[in-house]
Amino acid sequence: TLPAQQGAIDELANLVTLSVNRAFGRVSGNHGIKGHNFIRLLHVVGYEVHNVDPILIAELDAIGSIRGDHAHIASRHHFRRRFDPYDMKNKIGNALSLLDAFDQDFTAYRRRQFGH
């Protein structure tokens, strides 16, 4: 490779590394994930976000909000807004079912894009 080509390759490699590190940082610093976090991660890998079930996004938002309220408010004050553990169990079960369906779609996408 010519020096100019190698410089362009190195620059592209640095941009890819930076993007991966930023995406990883978004996930590793977060103990819960809401819909917009999920969508951002999908953008990183080029997945068409309009294919994501909006009910999945709503469930992730609901679970993330309850979890966030409990984790951030309960640690400082008496937790004022109680949540029903059975309702939370149902929300999580529903989200897992929706994530399973998403996983099947995403696996098919990955196979189409990358042949794996």
Backbone hydrogen bonds in HBPLUS format (Angstrom, degrees):
<---DONOR---> <-ACCEPTOR-->    atom                        ^
c    i                          cat <-CA-CA->   ^        H-A-AA   ^      H-
h    n   atom  resd res      DA  || num        DHA   H-A  angle D-A-AA Bond
n    s   type  num  typ     dist DA aas  dist angle  dist       angle   num
A0005-GLN N   A0002-LEU O   3.04 MM   3  5.21 115.2  2.48 102.4 118.0     1
A0006-GLN N   A0002-LEU O   2.89 MM   4  6.17 161.2  1.93 160.1 166.3     2
A0007-GLY N   A0003-PRO O   2.91 MM   4  6.11 151.6  1.99 145.0 152.6     3
A0008-ALA N   A0004-ALA O   3.09 MM   4  6.37 152.3  2.17 143.4 150.0     4
A0009-ILE N   A0005-GLN O   2.90 MM   4  6.18 156.1  1.95 150.9 158.0     5
A0010-ASP N   A0006-GLN O   2.82 MM   4  6.03 161.0  1.86 150.5 155.6     6
A0011-GLU N   A0007-GLY O   2.93 MM   4  6.10 155.3  1.99 143.5 150.5     7
A0012-LEU N   A0008-ALA O   2.96 MM   4  6.16 159.3  2.00 146.7 152.0     8
A0013-ALA N   A0009-ILE O   2.89 MM   4  6.12 159.6  1.94 149.8 155.8     9
A0014-ASN N   A0010-ASP O   2.89 MM   4  6.13 152.9  1.97 146.4 153.7    10
A0015-LEU N   A0011-GLU O   2.97 MM   4  6.27 153.7  2.04 147.3 154.3    11
A0016-VAL N   A0012-LEU O   2.94 MM   4  6.20 160.0  1.98 153.8 158.9    12
A0017-THR N   A0013-ALA O   2.95 MM   4  6.12 163.9  1.97 148.5 153.2    13
A0018-LEU N   A0014-ASN O   2.92 MM   4  6.08 159.5  1.96 147.1 152.7    14
A0019-SER N   A0015-LEU O   2.94 MM   4  6.13 159.7  1.99 147.7 153.0    15
A0020-VAL N   A0016-VAL O   2.93 MM   4  6.17 164.5  1.96 155.7 159.6    16
A0021-ASN N   A0017-THR O   2.93 MM   4  6.09 163.6  1.96 150.8 155.7    17
A0022-ARG N   A0018-LEU O   2.94 MM   4  6.15 154.6  2.01 147.8 154.6    18
A0023-ALA N   A0019-SER O   2.97 MM   4  6.19 163.1  2.00 150.8 155.4    19
A0024-PHE N   A0020-VAL O   2.87 MM   4  6.05 163.2  1.90 153.6 158.6    20
A0025-GLY N   A0021-ASN O   2.88 MM   4  6.00 153.1  1.96 142.3 150.0    21
A0026-ARG N   A0022-ARG O   3.01 MM   4  6.29 148.1  2.11 146.3 154.0    22
A0027-VAL N   A0023-ALA O   3.30 MM   4  6.61 148.2  2.41 143.6 151.2    23
A0028-SER N   A0024-PHE O   2.81 MM   4  5.96 177.0  1.81 164.3 165.3    24
A0029-GLY N   A0025-GLY O   3.25 MM   4  5.98 152.2  2.33 139.0 143.6    25
A0030-ASN N   A0027-VAL O   3.12 MM   3  5.37 164.2  2.15 114.7 118.0    26
A0037-ASN N   A0034-LYS O   3.03 MM   3  5.36 125.3  2.35 106.2 120.3    27
A0038-PHE N   A0034-LYS O   3.09 MM   4  6.41 157.5  2.14 155.4 162.2    28
A0039-ILE N   A0035-GLY O   2.93 MM   4  6.22 159.7  1.97 154.8 160.4    29
A0040-ARG N   A0036-HIS O   3.06 MM   4  6.18 157.1  2.12 140.0 145.8    30
A0041-LEU N   A0037-ASN O   3.10 MM   4  6.41 154.7  2.17 146.5 152.7    31
A0042-LEU N   A0038-PHE O   3.08 MM   4  6.40 150.0  2.17 145.8 154.3    32
A0043-HIS N   A0039-ILE O   2.97 MM   4  6.30 147.9  2.08 149.9 158.9    33
A0044-VAL N   A0040-ARG O   3.27 MM   4  6.59 148.4  2.38 143.6 150.7    34
A0047-TYR N   A0042-LEU O   3.03 MM   5  5.27 150.5  2.12 155.0 149.1    35
A0046-GLY N   A0043-HIS O   3.06 MM   3  4.97 156.0  2.11 101.6 109.1    36
A0051-ASN N   A0048-GLU O   3.01 MM   3  5.83 164.9  2.04 122.9 127.7    37
A0052-VAL N   A0049-VAL O   3.07 MM   3  5.45 166.9  2.09 113.2 117.4    38
A0056-LEU N   A0053-ASP O   2.98 MM   3  5.35 128.4  2.25 107.4 120.1    39
A0057-ILE N   A0053-ASP O   3.36 MM   4  6.84 155.2  2.42 148.6 154.7    40
A0058-ALA N   A0054-PRO O   2.97 MM   4  6.23 158.8  2.02 145.1 150.7    41
A0059-GLU N   A0055-ILE O   2.89 MM   4  6.12 156.4  1.94 148.2 154.4    42
A0060-LEU N   A0056-LEU O   2.91 MM   4  6.16 162.5  1.95 154.2 158.9    43
A0061-ASP N   A0057-ILE O   2.94 MM   4  6.17 155.2  2.01 147.6 154.7    44
A0062-ALA N   A0058-ALA O   2.92 MM   4  6.16 159.5  1.96 148.4 153.8    45
A0063-ILE N   A0059-GLU O   2.90 MM   4  6.08 172.8  1.91 157.3 159.0    46
A0064-GLY N   A0060-LEU O   2.85 MM   4  5.84 160.3  1.89 144.2 150.9    47
A0065-SER N   A0061-ASP O   2.87 MM   4  5.98 153.4  1.94 147.0 153.7    48
A0066-ILE N   A0062-ALA O   3.08 MM   4  6.28 168.0  2.09 151.4 154.3    49
A0067-ARG N   A0063-ILE O   2.88 MM   4  5.99 167.8  1.90 154.2 158.4    50
A0068-GLY N   A0064-GLY O   2.81 MM   4  5.83 156.2  1.87 141.0 148.4    51
A0069-ASP N   A0065-SER O   2.86 MM   4  6.02 165.3  1.88 150.7 154.6    52
A0070-HIS N   A0066-ILE O   2.96 MM   4  6.12 166.6  1.98 151.1 155.1    53
A0071-ALA N   A0067-ARG O   2.86 MM   4  6.01 164.6  1.88 151.5 156.2    54
A0072-HIS N   A0068-GLY O   2.85 MM   4  5.81 167.9  1.87 153.3 157.1    55
A0073-ILE N   A0069-ASP O   2.93 MM   4  5.44 152.9  2.00 137.1 146.0    56
A0074-ALA N   A0070-HIS O   3.16 MM   4  5.17 137.3  2.35 115.9 128.3    57
A0076-ARG N   A0073-ILE O   3.06 MM   3  5.47 142.2  2.21 107.8 118.1    58
A0077-HIS N   A0073-ILE O   2.83 MM   4  5.84 159.6  1.87 164.1 171.1    59
A0087-ASP N   A0084-ASP O   3.09 MM   3  5.20 119.2  2.47  99.7 114.6    60
A0088-MET N   A0084-ASP O   2.96 MM   4  6.30 158.8  2.01 155.0 161.5    61
A0089-LYS N   A0085-PRO O   2.87 MM   4  6.05 152.6  1.95 139.4 147.2    62
A0090-ASN N   A0086-TYR O   2.99 MM   4  6.23 154.8  2.06 142.1 148.3    63
A0091-LYS N   A0087-ASP O   2.87 MM   4  6.17 157.2  1.92 150.0 156.6    64
A0092-ILE N   A0088-MET O   2.88 MM   4  6.09 163.9  1.91 154.6 158.4    65
A0093-GLY N   A0089-LYS O   2.90 MM   4  6.09 159.1  1.95 146.6 152.9    66
A0094-ASN N   A0090-ASN O   2.87 MM   4  6.05 159.1  1.91 149.7 155.2    67
A0095-ALA N   A0091-LYS O   2.86 MM   4  6.08 160.1  1.90 147.8 153.8    68
A0096-LEU N   A0092-ILE O   2.85 MM   4  6.06 155.1  1.91 149.7 156.4    69
A0097-SER N   A0093-GLY O   3.05 MM   4  6.32 153.6  2.13 144.2 150.9    70
A0098-LEU N   A0094-ASN O   2.95 MM   4  6.25 161.3  1.99 152.5 157.6    71
A0099-LEU N   A0095-ALA O   2.76 MM   4  5.96 149.9  1.84 147.1 156.3    72
A0100-ASP N   A0096-LEU O   2.88 MM   4  6.07 145.0  2.01 141.2 150.4    73
A0101-ALA N   A0097-SER O   3.12 MM   4  6.47 157.6  2.17 147.1 151.9    74
A0102-PHE N   A0098-LEU O   2.90 MM   4  6.16 156.3  1.96 144.1 151.4    75
A0103-ASP N   A0099-LEU O   2.75 MM   4  5.92 156.4  1.80 146.3 152.9    76
A0104-GLN N   A0100-ASP O   3.11 MM   4  6.42 151.3  2.19 146.0 152.4    77
A0105-ASP N   A0101-ALA O   3.14 MM   4  6.48 160.2  2.18 148.4 153.3    78
A0106-PHE N   A0102-PHE O   2.72 MM   4  5.97 162.5  1.75 160.1 165.9    79
A0107-THR N   A0103-ASP O   2.86 MM   4  5.94 155.6  1.91 145.2 151.6    80
A0108-ALA N   A0104-GLN O   3.10 MM   4  6.31 157.8  2.15 144.7 150.1    81
A0109-TYR N   A0105-ASP O   2.92 MM   4  6.21 154.9  1.98 146.5 154.1    82
A0110-ARG N   A0106-PHE O   2.82 MM   4  6.09 162.7  1.85 152.0 156.2    83
A0111-ARG N   A0107-THR O   2.97 MM   4  6.21 156.4  2.02 146.8 153.1    84
A0112-ARG N   A0108-ALA O   2.96 MM   4  6.24 155.7  2.02 148.0 154.6    85
A0113-GLN N   A0109-TYR O   2.87 MM   4  6.12 159.0  1.91 155.2 161.4    86
A0114-PHE N   A0110-ARG O   2.77 MM   4  5.70 164.9  1.79 153.0 157.6    87
A0115-GLY N   A0111-ARG O   2.80 MM   4  4.53 136.2  1.99 121.5 128.1    88
